[in-house]
Amino acid sequence: MSYKVRFWEIRERPDRRKGFEVRWTVRGQEKSESFLTKGLAESRRSKLMTAARDGEPFDIRTGLPASEIWALKQRTTWYVLSREYIAQRWDRTPGNTRRTLADALATIAPAFVEPGVAYSAPRVLRRALYSWAYNKNAWKSDPPEEWQAALAWLERHSLPVSALEDPDTLRRGLDALCRKVDGTAAAAKTVKWKKAAVNEVFGVAVERGYFLQSPLSGLRWRAPEVADEVDPDCVPNPTQVARLLAAVKVLPGRGPHLHAFFGCMYYAAMRPAEVIHLQKSQCRLPESGWGLLHLKGGVVTAGKEWTNDGAVHEIHSLKRRAVKATRPVPSLPCSSACCANIYGASALRPTAVCFATQRETISTLRRTALRGGEHVRQLSPLMSTRWNSRSVPMTCAMQGSRSGWLPESTLRSARAGSGRASRSCSAITPSSWPKPGIMRTA
């Protein structure tokens, strides 16, 4: 924006169909508009001069006063605004986050339409939004005709930005986040991250001048409560985990690898993505006693439609940490023995993934781990999710710190990467855990 505006006299151009041209400059850049009659040209020039005398800044790119820029932005529809956000955010966003944003915006876009209208095929519209409209990688080719018809309908009926300041309209959109396509209730945690994605779009819209402040800031609407605590009845005790790991170890084929995989999750409180990315160079395993694992990242499945190189998975940095940050994790003797048995029995390079064979890629390793999780769930309902095994170490660590057998520094390191596991309230005693030993580098 600039206040340096100068106006010239109307220029007549008889050889043009619109022969009367209004000319002005904004910070030295010439702008012009042509009209059929001189009266229209004088009226336009008078409006621009009035805006300048009233102290309005002019946009350098378009040459229009701030009031007209605001009026144009207020006519922008939510569909156009949300796609602008995707285009702006895409290049600096990992694939999994791209997919999450697309899912959230594809859920709320059909609700931000004119009252009383609805598309005849909601599933087709949702798929078109999710797979093409909010997927920048798909913009290289035209969508199928069925999707084109659905998106054309949404373009016609999508609400302008000015209508999104109405509380009832906002509630209608946020209520849509609480439902699936079939009308059933969505999970509370799903509603929470979808609401966060929509809130970010409104925040960027404020930054770009579509709103003076976010319409969501003063809205009285509450999302469903999310239960962050781990259910104690779903957390196995050390004896149960030892039996489950022993049962997994004797599975044919990848049994020993899966034994070490789930052992790291239980004994070292590692995320599944961190276990898959674990390399031999990150492991300091002694012959006996405690070890140390230097975690550097994780393998996240995003889908080939959402990554830059078309790969199914991406290598991410540690969760909520800088790109090159590392996290030292103390490894109990049981976990150290699991890892040592795996890479000690095979000639792995220092940068090789511990739980993958020479012919196995990270993608197939992840599928193998998922199949192993199915075997574990069949063995015991306590392991209904892979995260249940990760909920135990933090509880034991906190109780061990209170009893004095676990150093406070070790507890802080475990808590830093524990996430939801730190909220476990299972009554488990660490009496069966071995005492710390002297660590040596393997």
C-alpha positions as CSV (number, residue, x, y, z in Angstrom):
1,M,0.0,0.0,0.0
2,S,1.2,3.6,-0.7
3,Y,-0.1,7.1,-0.3
4,K,2.0,8.4,-3.2
5,V,-0.8,8.8,-5.8
6,R,-0.9,11.2,-8.8
7,F,-3.7,11.7,-11.3
8,W,-3.4,12.7,-15.0
9,E,-6.0,14.3,-17.2
10,I,-8.4,11.9,-19.1
11,R,-6.8,10.9,-22.4
12,E,-9.0,10.6,-25.5
13,R,-8.2,7.8,-27.9
14,P,-10.6,7.9,-30.9
15,D,-9.2,4.8,-32.5
16,R,-10.3,2.6,-29.6
17,R,-13.7,1.2,-28.8
18,K,-13.3,2.5,-25.2
19,G,-11.9,5.8,-26.2
20,F,-11.6,7.6,-22.8
21,E,-8.8,6.5,-20.5
22,V,-8.3,7.4,-16.8
23,R,-4.7,7.3,-15.8
24,W,-2.9,7.6,-12.4
25,T,0.3,6.4,-10.7
26,V,0.9,4.6,-7.4
27,R,4.5,5.1,-6.2
28,G,5.5,5.7,-9.8
29,Q,3.8,2.7,-11.3
30,E,1.2,3.7,-14.0
31,K,-2.3,2.4,-13.8
32,S,-5.2,3.0,-16.2
33,E,-8.9,2.1,-16.9
34,S,-10.8,2.8,-20.2
35,F,-14.5,3.7,-20.6
36,L,-17.0,4.2,-23.4
37,T,-18.0,7.7,-22.6
38,K,-16.2,10.7,-21.1
39,G,-18.8,11.0,-18.4
40,L,-18.0,7.5,-17.1
41,A,-14.3,8.3,-17.2
42,E,-14.8,11.5,-15.2
43,S,-16.9,9.7,-12.6
44,R,-14.3,7.0,-12.1
45,R,-11.5,9.6,-11.8
46,S,-13.5,11.6,-9.3
47,K,-14.0,8.5,-7.1
48,L,-10.3,7.7,-7.1
49,M,-9.4,11.3,-6.3
50,T,-12.0,11.3,-3.5
51,A,-10.4,8.2,-2.0
52,A,-7.0,9.8,-2.2
53,R,-8.2,13.0,-0.5
54,D,-9.8,10.9,2.3
55,G,-6.4,9.4,3.1
56,E,-6.9,5.9,1.8
57,P,-3.8,4.0,0.7
58,F,-3.7,2.6,-2.7
59,D,-2.5,-0.9,-3.6
60,I,0.7,-0.9,-5.6
61,R,-0.1,-4.0,-7.6
62,T,-3.7,-3.3,-8.6
63,G,-3.7,0.5,-8.2
64,L,-7.0,0.4,-6.3
65,P,-7.8,2.2,-3.1
66,A,-8.0,0.2,0.1
67,S,-11.8,0.4,0.3
68,E,-12.2,-1.2,-3.1
69,I,-9.6,-3.9,-2.3
70,W,-11.6,-4.8,0.8
71,A,-14.9,-5.0,-1.2
72,L,-13.3,-7.3,-3.7
73,K,-11.9,-9.6,-1.0
74,Q,-15.3,-9.7,0.7
75,R,-16.7,-11.2,-2.5
76,T,-14.1,-14.0,-2.5
77,T,-15.8,-17.4,-1.7
78,W,-14.6,-19.8,0.9
79,Y,-13.8,-22.3,-1.7
80,V,-11.4,-19.9,-3.5
81,L,-10.0,-18.8,-0.1
82,S,-9.3,-22.3,1.1
83,R,-7.6,-23.3,-2.2
84,E,-5.4,-20.2,-1.9
85,Y,-4.4,-21.3,1.5
86,I,-3.5,-24.8,0.2
87,A,-1.4,-23.3,-2.6
88,Q,0.4,-21.0,-0.2
89,R,1.1,-23.7,2.5
90,W,1.9,-26.7,0.2
91,D,5.6,-26.4,-0.5
92,R,6.6,-26.1,3.2
93,T,4.2,-28.8,4.5
94,P,5.0,-32.5,4.9
95,G,2.9,-35.0,3.1
96,N,1.0,-36.3,6.1
97,T,0.0,-32.7,7.1
98,R,-1.1,-32.0,3.5
99,R,-3.5,-35.0,3.7
100,T,-4.8,-33.8,7.1
101,L,-5.5,-30.3,5.8
102,A,-7.2,-31.6,2.7
103,D,-9.5,-33.9,4.9
104,A,-10.4,-31.0,7.2
105,L,-11.2,-28.5,4.4
106,A,-13.1,-31.2,2.3
107,T,-15.3,-31.7,5.4
108,I,-16.2,-28.1,6.0
109,A,-16.4,-26.8,2.4
110,P,-19.8,-28.4,1.6
111,A,-21.3,-26.8,4.8
112,F,-20.2,-23.3,3.8
113,V,-22.7,-23.0,1.0
114,E,-25.9,-21.0,0.5
115,P,-28.7,-22.0,3.0
116,G,-31.0,-24.7,1.9
117,V,-28.9,-26.1,-0.9
118,A,-27.0,-29.4,-0.9
119,Y,-25.2,-31.5,-3.5
120,S,-27.1,-34.6,-4.7
121,A,-24.0,-36.8,-4.3
122,P,-22.1,-35.8,-1.1
123,R,-19.6,-38.6,-1.3
124,V,-18.6,-37.6,-4.9
125,L,-18.2,-34.0,-3.7
126,R,-16.1,-35.0,-0.7
127,R,-13.8,-37.2,-2.9
128,A,-13.4,-34.4,-5.5
129,L,-12.4,-31.9,-2.8
130,Y,-10.1,-34.3,-1.0
131,S,-8.4,-35.9,-4.0
132,W,-8.2,-32.9,-6.4
133,A,-9.3,-29.5,-5.2
134,Y,-7.1,-29.6,-2.0
135,N,-4.3,-31.7,-3.5
136,K,-1.9,-29.5,-5.3
137,N,-0.1,-32.4,-6.8
138,A,-3.3,-33.4,-8.6
139,W,-3.7,-29.9,-10.3
140,K,-1.3,-31.0,-13.0
141,S,-4.2,-32.9,-14.7
142,D,-7.9,-32.2,-15.1
143,P,-10.3,-34.0,-12.7
144,P,-12.8,-36.6,-13.9
145,E,-16.0,-35.3,-15.4
146,E,-18.0,-36.4,-12.3
147,W,-15.7,-34.4,-10.1
148,Q,-15.8,-31.4,-12.4
149,A,-19.6,-31.2,-12.1
150,A,-19.4,-31.4,-8.3
151,L,-16.7,-28.7,-8.1
152,A,-18.5,-26.5,-10.5
153,W,-21.6,-26.7,-8.3
154,L,-19.5,-25.8,-5.2
155,E,-18.0,-22.8,-7.0
156,R,-21.5,-21.5,-7.8
157,H,-22.9,-22.0,-4.3
158,S,-19.9,-21.4,-2.0
159,L,-20.5,-18.5,0.4
160,P,-18.5,-15.3,0.1
161,V,-16.1,-14.3,2.9
162,S,-18.5,-11.6,4.1
163,A,-21.1,-14.2,5.0
164,L,-18.6,-16.2,7.2
165,E,-18.8,-13.6,10.0
166,D,-22.4,-14.8,10.7
167,P,-22.3,-17.0,13.9
168,D,-25.0,-19.3,12.6
169,T,-23.0,-20.0,9.4
170,L,-19.9,-20.7,11.4
171,R,-21.7,-23.1,13.7
172,R,-23.1,-24.9,10.7
173,G,-19.6,-25.4,9.4
174,L,-18.1,-26.5,12.7
175,D,-21.0,-28.8,13.3
176,A,-20.1,-30.5,10.0
177,L,-16.7,-31.3,11.4
178,C,-18.4,-33.5,14.0
179,R,-20.0,-35.8,11.5
180,K,-18.8,-38.3,9.0
181,V,-20.1,-38.4,5.4
182,D,-22.7,-41.0,6.4
183,G,-24.0,-38.7,9.2
184,T,-22.6,-40.6,12.2
185,A,-20.5,-38.9,14.8
186,A,-16.8,-38.4,14.2
187,A,-14.2,-39.2,16.9
188,A,-13.5,-36.3,19.3
189,K,-9.8,-36.3,18.4
190,T,-10.7,-36.1,14.7
191,V,-12.9,-33.1,15.3
192,K,-10.1,-31.4,17.4
193,W,-7.5,-31.5,14.6
194,K,-9.9,-30.6,11.9
195,K,-11.0,-27.6,13.9
196,A,-7.3,-26.6,14.3
197,A,-6.8,-26.8,10.6
198,V,-9.9,-24.6,9.9
199,N,-8.8,-22.1,12.5
200,E,-5.4,-21.8,10.8
201,V,-7.1,-21.0,7.5
202,F,-9.0,-18.2,9.2
203,G,-5.8,-16.9,10.8
204,V,-4.1,-16.7,7.4
205,A,-7.2,-15.0,6.0
206,V,-6.8,-12.3,8.7
207,E,-3.2,-11.9,7.8
208,R,-4.1,-11.4,4.1
209,G,-6.8,-8.8,4.8
210,Y,-10.0,-10.8,4.3
211,F,-11.0,-10.2,8.0
212,L,-10.2,-7.7,10.6
213,Q,-10.1,-10.5,13.1
214,S,-10.8,-14.2,13.0
215,P,-14.6,-14.8,13.2
216,L,-13.9,-17.9,15.3
217,S,-12.3,-15.9,18.1
218,G,-15.6,-14.8,19.6
219,L,-17.8,-17.7,18.6
220,R,-19.4,-19.7,21.5
221,W,-19.0,-23.3,20.2
222,R,-17.4,-26.2,22.0
223,A,-15.9,-29.2,20.4
224,P,-16.4,-32.7,21.9
225,E,-14.2,-33.4,24.8
226,V,-11.1,-35.5,24.0
227,A,-10.0,-38.2,26.5
228,D,-6.3,-37.7,26.8
229,E,-5.7,-40.2,29.6
230,V,-4.8,-43.8,28.8
231,D,-7.3,-46.4,30.0
232,P,-5.5,-48.3,32.7
233,D,-7.4,-51.5,31.8
234,C,-5.8,-51.5,28.4
235,V,-2.2,-51.2,29.7
236,P,-0.5,-54.5,30.2
237,N,1.8,-55.1,33.1
238,P,5.5,-56.3,32.7
239,T,4.6,-59.9,33.1
240,Q,1.9,-59.8,30.4
241,V,4.2,-57.9,28.0
242,A,7.0,-60.5,28.5
243,R,4.6,-63.3,27.6
244,L,3.3,-61.4,24.6
245,L,6.8,-60.7,23.3
246,A,7.7,-64.3,23.8
247,A,4.7,-65.4,21.8
248,V,5.6,-62.9,19.0
249,K,9.2,-64.1,18.9
250,V,8.2,-67.6,17.9
251,L,6.1,-66.4,14.9
252,P,7.4,-67.8,11.6
253,G,9.5,-65.6,9.4
254,R,9.9,-62.2,11.0
255,G,9.2,-63.2,14.5
256,P,12.6,-62.1,16.0
257,H,12.4,-58.8,14.2
258,L,8.8,-58.1,15.5
259,H,10.0,-59.2,19.0
260,A,12.6,-56.5,18.9
261,F,10.2,-54.0,17.3
262,F,7.6,-54.2,20.0
263,G,10.3,-54.6,22.6
264,C,11.7,-51.2,21.8
265,M,8.2,-49.7,22.0
266,Y,7.7,-51.2,25.5
267,Y,11.1,-51.0,27.1
268,A,12.3,-47.7,25.4
269,A,8.9,-45.9,25.0
270,M,9.6,-45.3,21.3
271,R,7.0,-44.4,18.7
272,P,6.4,-47.0,15.9
273,A,7.8,-44.5,13.4
274,E,10.9,-44.1,15.4
275,V,11.5,-47.8,15.7
276,I,11.2,-48.3,12.0
277,H,13.8,-45.6,11.4
278,L,16.2,-46.9,14.0
279,Q,19.7,-47.4,12.6
280,K,22.6,-49.3,13.9
281,S,24.7,-46.2,14.3
282,Q,22.1,-44.8,16.7
283,C,22.4,-47.7,19.1
284,R,24.9,-47.9,22.0
285,L,24.3,-51.3,23.5
286,P,26.5,-52.8,26.2
287,E,27.1,-56.4,26.8
288,S,25.0,-56.2,29.9
289,G,23.0,-53.5,31.7
290,W,21.5,-50.3,30.3
291,G,22.0,-49.0,26.8
292,L,21.3,-45.7,25.0
293,L,19.5,-45.0,21.7
294,H,20.0,-41.7,19.9
295,L,16.8,-41.1,18.0
296,K,17.0,-38.8,15.0
297,G,13.6,-39.1,13.2
298,G,10.8,-41.4,12.1
299,V,9.2,-42.9,9.1
300,V,5.7,-41.6,8.5
301,T,3.2,-43.0,5.9
302,A,1.7,-40.1,3.9
303,G,0.6,-41.7,0.6
304,K,2.2,-41.3,-2.8
305,E,-0.5,-38.7,-3.8
306,W,0.7,-36.3,-1.1
307,T,4.5,-36.5,-1.3
308,N,6.8,-34.5,-3.6
309,D,8.6,-37.6,-5.0
310,G,5.7,-39.9,-5.2
311,A,7.0,-42.2,-2.3
312,V,4.5,-43.7,0.1
313,H,6.5,-42.7,3.2
314,E,8.5,-39.8,4.3
315,I,11.4,-39.4,6.8
316,H,10.5,-36.8,9.4
317,S,12.4,-35.2,12.2
318,L,11.5,-36.0,15.8
319,K,8.0,-34.9,16.7
320,R,7.8,-31.2,17.7
321,R,11.6,-30.8,17.4
322,A,14.1,-29.1,15.0
323,V,15.1,-30.9,11.8
324,K,18.5,-32.0,13.1
325,A,17.5,-32.5,16.7
326,T,18.2,-35.8,18.5
327,R,16.7,-37.4,21.5
328,P,18.7,-39.7,23.8
329,V,16.6,-42.5,25.1
330,P,17.8,-44.8,27.9
331,S,17.3,-48.4,26.9
332,L,16.6,-51.0,29.5
333,P,18.7,-54.3,29.4
334,C,15.7,-56.1,27.9
335,S,15.4,-53.6,25.0
336,S,19.2,-53.6,24.5
337,A,19.2,-57.4,24.2
338,C,16.3,-57.3,21.7
339,C,18.2,-54.8,19.4
340,A,21.6,-56.5,19.9
341,N,20.1,-59.9,18.8
342,I,18.9,-58.4,15.6
343,Y,21.8,-56.5,14.2
344,G,24.4,-58.7,15.9
345,A,23.2,-61.7,13.9
346,S,23.5,-59.9,10.6
347,A,26.2,-57.7,8.9
348,L,24.4,-54.4,8.9
349,R,26.0,-51.1,7.7
350,P,26.0,-48.4,10.4
351,T,23.4,-46.5,8.4
352,A,21.2,-49.5,7.8
353,V,17.7,-49.8,9.3
354,C,17.9,-52.3,12.2
355,F,14.7,-54.1,11.5
356,A,14.9,-54.4,7.7
357,T,16.5,-57.2,5.7
358,Q,18.6,-56.5,2.6
359,R,15.7,-57.1,0.3
360,E,13.2,-55.2,2.4
361,T,12.4,-51.5,2.0
362,I,11.0,-49.2,4.7
363,S,7.6,-49.4,3.2
364,T,7.5,-53.2,3.3
365,L,8.9,-53.1,6.8
366,R,6.1,-50.9,7.9
367,R,3.6,-53.3,6.4
368,T,5.3,-56.2,8.2
369,A,5.1,-54.3,11.5
370,L,1.4,-53.6,10.9
371,R,0.8,-57.3,10.2
372,G,2.8,-58.1,13.4
373,G,0.5,-55.8,15.3
374,E,-2.5,-57.8,14.1
375,H,-0.9,-61.0,15.5
376,V,-0.3,-59.2,18.8
377,R,-3.9,-58.0,19.0
378,Q,-5.1,-61.6,18.4
379,L,-2.9,-62.7,21.3
380,S,-4.3,-60.3,23.8
381,P,-7.0,-57.5,23.9
382,L,-4.6,-55.5,26.0
383,M,-2.7,-54.7,22.9
384,S,-5.7,-53.3,21.0
385,T,-3.5,-50.6,19.6
386,R,0.3,-50.5,19.2
387,W,0.4,-47.4,21.5
388,N,-0.7,-49.4,24.5
389,S,2.8,-51.0,24.8
390,R,4.2,-47.4,24.9
391,S,2.0,-46.3,27.8
392,V,3.7,-48.6,30.3
393,P,7.3,-47.3,30.4
394,M,6.4,-43.8,31.5
395,T,4.2,-45.0,34.3
396,C,7.0,-47.3,35.5
397,A,9.5,-44.5,35.1
398,M,7.4,-42.1,37.2
399,Q,6.9,-44.7,39.9
400,G,10.6,-45.6,39.7
401,S,11.6,-42.0,40.2
402,R,9.4,-41.7,43.3
403,S,11.0,-44.9,44.7
404,G,14.5,-43.6,44.0
405,W,15.8,-46.3,41.7
406,L,15.5,-44.3,38.5
407,P,17.5,-41.1,38.0
408,E,15.6,-37.9,37.5
409,S,17.6,-37.1,34.4
410,T,16.5,-40.4,32.8
411,L,12.9,-39.6,33.7
412,R,13.1,-36.2,32.1
413,S,14.5,-37.8,28.9
414,A,11.7,-40.4,28.8
415,R,9.0,-37.8,29.5
416,A,10.3,-35.5,26.7
417,G,9.4,-38.1,24.1
418,S,6.6,-39.9,25.7
419,G,3.6,-37.8,24.5
420,R,0.3,-39.3,25.6
421,A,2.2,-42.1,27.4
422,S,3.1,-39.7,30.2
423,R,-0.6,-39.4,31.0
424,S,-1.0,-43.1,31.8
425,C,-2.4,-43.8,35.2
426,S,-1.9,-47.6,35.3
427,A,-0.8,-48.9,38.6
428,I,2.2,-50.9,37.5
429,T,5.2,-51.5,39.8
430,P,8.8,-51.6,38.3
431,S,9.9,-54.4,40.6
432,S,10.5,-56.7,37.7
433,W,12.8,-54.3,35.8
434,P,16.5,-54.9,36.1
435,K,18.7,-52.4,37.9
436,P,20.8,-50.0,35.8
437,G,24.2,-51.2,34.8
438,I,27.3,-49.6,33.3
439,M,26.8,-48.7,29.7
440,R,29.5,-49.4,27.1
441,T,29.5,-48.5,23.4
442,A,28.9,-51.6,21.2
